[in-house]
Amino acid sequence: MDENKTPEVEASEPQQSYSYTPQNNYGYQPYDNSNGQQPPKGPKKDKKYVSIGAVILCVVLSIIISTFTSLTIAFNSMDKGGSSSAPDTVTSSSNASTSSEAGSSEPTTSTVISIQGNLESLVEAVYDKSANSVVGIRTKASVEGFFGGSTESTGEGSGVIYTKDGYIITNYHVISGVVTNPSYDSSVEVYLMSAPESPIDAKIIGYNVSADLAVIKIEKNNLPAIEIANSDEIKVGQYAIAIGCPGGIEFLNSVSYGIISGLNRTITIDSIGEMELIQTDAAINPGNSGGALLNSKGQLIGINSSKLVDESFEGMGFAIPANTALQVVKEIMDNKDNPLPYIGIEIYKYDSKYLASYGLPAGAAVKGVVKNAPAYKGGIRAGDIITQFNKVEIKEYTDFVDALDNTKPGQSVNVVIYRNGRYLTTTIVVGSNNSY
């Protein structure tokens, strides 16, 4: 039998007629009309007439009472919950009630969620509050050509105003062209939303390649610094609003929205160790890099990074949590003259037992290598397992991070890797993670 098909109703015998019998406790009994006798008629009622004027009066009174009741409810709602058009008000309450079913006296709790306004007005309110704290960034650098000479290379991205006196947070890869190709005509320009036609020259304060973060500064005061939230308090499912320049300065301070899709998406990178990311389905495209990921209060909860987006998937953007970003930014500003070691790899969070289960040796399994970074130049590729670094045996992936921390930029180190059943040795010149 098809479960989705509406079952047919079987035919039944004609129903008997029923009469009203007040003597039988207001019940209904079948009336036997087999002898042709007509059922008794009820008591005769006097006809009453209602004037048209009375009908009109009732209608008018009904309208007045309905209007008064609606206004009373509306004003009470505004008094208790604020303006009825508040875009980002979400309230929840738990009401305990006593159930009498099946003799139960235990209280049952129900959660009621009330949302005033709609999502569009919420996004609009967040944008109005925080858009001026997000900037566009354009870089220019001279790149030496293959056959000599040089060509101009430009890059565009976004940034977030960190302090009123001009410090701005962005992604390292937004300004990497100037770092890797310094020249007399290299430049970093900042575009404020309040004056998009007048770019302001910026200088690079420092950066952390592994964390993909950088700090730049413009000489301007009284800027609208972003309000920052505690990113440890965000939850999966809450609204997320991204502001930046997808596609470049032409689309300065565009907005997209979605939700927090996931938390604690962990990657392990050299000189940083573990880094936990925010996953969101808010659109994050090239040019959004360095821009703001905001909560429903217009507070910064993350720094967007299109570099972390997997092109094989849609609706999967990633952001560096605000708490992590601020910690790295503080280190950048405190250690701008104290270079940190860097070779440019990302490693899996696999322990020795996991690798052994696949017949692989203990070590640090390489997930990715930054093109033209020291590790790349030394021949290390994704899929390799680092078993020895600078004469230190690597038994767990955390051993590699510690071994790298004990080296210095410019130092040559020997590295042993396992690849396709063979052990290979190479030499890497350690680079700098944050000096400029």
N, C-alpha and C positions, 0 to 999 in steps of 0.2 A: 504493500500500500504506500502511495506517495505521501510522505509526511507533510509536504508543503501544500497538498491539495485540500481544499476545504471539504470536510466530509459531508456527504449527502444526508439530508434529514429524512428518515423513514416515515411513510404515510401512516396515520393512526385513525381510529374511529372518530366520527364527529363528536365533539364535546357536547355534554348536556348543558341545558340552560340553567342558570343559577338565580335564585331570588334572595332578597334581603329579608332575614327573619330575626327581628330584634328579640323575640322570645328565647332564642337559642344562644344567648350570650354573645350577640353580635357576630355569630359565625355564619358560614355559607353552607347550605344544604342543596342537594339536587332536587329540582321540581319535576314531578312526574306529569307530563302533558299528553300521556298516551290516550286519554279519553277526550282530547280536544278542548279541555277546559282552559280558559285563558288565565294567566297568572293574575293574582290580585293586584289592584293598583294601590299605590301609596296614598297617604293622605293628601287631599287637595290643598295646594298652596295658593295664597292670595297673590296676585300679580302686583308688583311694585314698579313704579316708574321713577326714573332718575332724570333730573333736568340737565340740559346741556351746560348750564352755568356751573353746576356742581362738579361736573366732569372736568371742565377747564380749570376750576379752582384747585382740584386735586392734583392735576398735572403741574400747575405753577408751583404749588407747595412742594411737590416731589423734587422739582428742579432746584429750588432754593436749598432744600435740606441736603441734596447730593453735593451741590457746590460748596456749601459750608463745611461738610465732612471732608471733602478733598483738600480744601485749603488748610483745615486743621491738621491733617496728616502731613502735608507738605511742610508746614511751619515747624511741627514737632520734629520732623526728620532733620531739618536744617539746624535746629537748636541742639540736637543730640549729636549729630555727625558732622557738623560744619556745613559748608556750601554743598548743595546737591550736585554741583558740577565739578567737585574736586576730582581730578583725574587719577590720582594715585592712592586713594584711600581704600584699603582693604582691611576689613575687620572680621574677626572670628570670635565666636563665643560658644561655650559649652553649657548646655542646659540639662540639669539632672531632673528626671521625672520618675515617679514611682509606678511600676507596672503591677497590675492586679491580675494579669493573665496567669493561669496555672498556679495560682496561689503565691506567685513570686513577689517579694517585697524589696528586692535589690534595685537600686537606682540604675537607670539606663542613661548613658551620656550620648548626646548628639551634638555634632559640631555644625554651626551655621556660618557660612561665609557670605559676606555682603560686599559687593564691589560697586562703588559709585563711579559713574563716568564710564568711559570705554578705553580700549587700548590705544586708539588713534590719539585721543586727547592726552593720554599719559605720555606717549612718545613726543608729542608736541611740547608738553611742559618740560620734559627732560632736555629736549633740544634747546628750548629758550633759556634754560638755566645754564647749560654747560657748553654749548657750541663755541662760545667765544674763548673758551679755555683750550680749544684744539686748534692747531696751526697746520699750515702746509709747509713742506720743506722741499727745496730744490737744490741739487748739488751740481757743480761743474768741475770737471777735471780733464787734464790732458793725458791722453793715452798714446804711448809710443806705437807707431805703426810697424807692421811686419817688415816692410821694405824701407824703413826709416821714416823720419818725419813724425808728426803727431796729429791726432784727431781729438776733437772735443767729445767727452763723454758726459752725459747728463743723467741724473736720477731724481726721482720725485717720491715723496712719501708724506707721512704725517708726524705730528708730535703733540705732546701735552705740556701745557705750562705748569711747571712744578712750583715755582716761587714768583712772587710779585716783582722781584727785581731781575727777572729775565732768564732763569735757568729752565731749560726745556728737556723733557725726556723723550727719546725716540728709540727706534731699533738701530742696532749697529749696521745692519746691511743697508739702511737708508743712506748712511754717510760713508760707507766703506770705500766707495770710489775715490773719495778725497784722501782717505787714509792710505790706500794702497798705491795711489798715483799722485803723490804730492808734487806740486809745482807752483811757480809764482802766480799763475793765474787760476789756481784752484779756488773754489768758493762754496760756501754754504749760505743759502738765503732762506729766510723765514717769512711766511705770508700770514698776516693776521686777518681774521675774518672782518675786523672792523676797518681794515685798510688793505684790501686784496690787491690793489694796484700799486702798492708801495712796499716792495720787499725790503727786509732789513738784514744786513750782513750779520752772520753769526760765527762764533769761533767754537771749535771742538774742545771741550773740557777734558773728556776722557771717554773710555768705552770698555766694554767687556765682550769680547768676540763670542765666547762660549755661551753666554747668557743672551746674546743678541740684543744688548742694550747699550745706549750711549747717552751722554749728556752734552748739550750744546748751550750756548748763552748768547743773548742779544743785549745790547746796552739800552735798556728801556725799563722804566719803573711803572708802578701802579698797574701792573697787568692782572687780569682775572685768573688767579691761580685756581687749579682744579680742586674741588673738594674730594677728599679721599676717604673711602670706607675701609673697614676691616674685612679683607677678602676671605678670612677664615670663617666668616659668618654666612657666606652665600650658600644657597641650597639649590639642588637640581630642581628645575621646573620654574624657577623665578624668572621674571622678565630680564632680558639683556638688550641694551641699546648700544650700537657701535656708531661712532662718529669719526670720520676721517676723509681722505681724498682718494677714493677708488678711481684709478685711471689717471691720477695726477692732479696738479693745481687747477686744471680746468673744472674739476668737480670738487672744489674746495668745500670741506665740511658737509659732505653728504651723510645721511643718516640711514641706518638699517636696524631692524629689530628682530628679536627671536627670544629664545629661552636659554638658560644654562642647561646644556645637554649632559654634561658630565664633569666630575671634579677629579683631581689627583691623577691626571693622566701623566705618568712618570716617564721621563727620559733621563739618561745619565750621560753627562758630558764632561770632558776633561777640564780641570781646574775649577769646576763648579761642583761636581758630584751629581746627586739627584736633583732634578728640577721638576716640580709638579705643575701641570698646566690646567687651564680652564678650557673645557670644550663647549662650544656654542654653535647653534645653527643660524645665528645672525650672519648675514653675508659679510665676509672679510676678503677683499680682493687686493691685488697689487695696488699700492697707493694708500691702502688702509693701514699699512705697516707703521707702527709707532703711535697710532691713534688710540682713542679711548674706548674701553668697554665699560659701560655704566649700568648701575642698578636703577630701579624705578624712582629713586630719590635724586638722580642726577649725580651720584657719587662714583668716583673711579673705583672699579673693582679689578681692572686688568689692562695691560698694554697689548693691543692686538699685534699679531705677527703673521703675515701671509706666508712667510718663509716656512712656517710650520704646517701649512695646509697641504694635504695630500691631494694632488690633482686627480687621482683616480676616484675620488669620492666627492659628492656634493653635499652641502649642508653640514660640513665638518670644519669649523674654524677653531683656531686655538689662540689663547691669550695668556700672557705671563701674569700671574696673580699680583695684585697691587702690593701685597706685603713682601713678596719675593723681589719685585721690581725696586721697591724702596730700599731694601737691604743692599741690593747690588748697586743702586745709584749712590748710596752713602759710601760704599767701598770705592766706587769710581772717584768720587769727589775727595775722599780722604787719601787715596793712594794713586792719584794721577801721576805722581812722579816716582812711583814704586812699581815697576813692571812686573807682571805676573807671568809664569810660564804657560805656554799654549802650543799645542801641536795640531788641533783642529779635527778631533774625532768625536763621535757619539758612540757609546757602548751600551750593549744590552744589560739588563739587570738579571743576568743568569748567574747562578752560583755553580760551584764545582760539581755538586751532585747532579744538577740538571744537565750539565754538559756531559758528564760521565754516562748518563742514561742513554745518550746518543753516540757513545763511543768516542767522545772528543776529550782532549786534555783540558786540565784546569787552566783558567786564564781569564782575560777580559775579551769578550766577543765583540768585534767591531760591527756596529750597526750602520754607520755612515761616516764618510770622510769629506771634509770641506775641500772643494776643488782649489788647487794651488796653495793649500795650507802646508805646513812642514811635514805632516804625516803623508799627505798626498805626494809631495815631492820625494819622500823617502820610499815610495812604492807600496805603502799600506793601503788596502782596499777593504770595502765592506765584505764581511764574511770571514775575515782573518781573525785569529785568536792570538792575542799578545800573551806570550808565556813568560817573557823576561823583558824588563825595561830598566836600562841603566844599571845592569848587573844585579837587579833585584828580581827574585822569582815572584811571578804573579800567580797566586793561588786562587784569589777571588777578585771580582771586578773592582772592589773597593781598594785592593792593593795597588792597582794602577793609578788611581787618583792620588793616593798618598805618595807613590814613587814620583809622579810628575811634579807634585808640590815641592819636592826636595831638589828640583833642578832649577836652573836659572836661564833666562832668555839669552840666546847666543851659544849655549852649551851644546856640544855634540854628544849624543848618547847612542849606544848600541841597543837595538831592539830585536828580539827573537819572536817570530810569528809562526803559527801553524796554519798551513793552507793545503787543502786537498791531500792530506796524508803525509806531507813533508814539512820539515822545519827549515825556515829561511831566516837569514840574518841581514839586517839593514842598518843604516845610520841615519839619524834624524837630527837636524839642527833645531833646537827648541826655539820657538818664536815668542813674541810678546803678546799678552792678552789685552793689555789696557794702556800701554804707553803711547804718547803722541807728541 
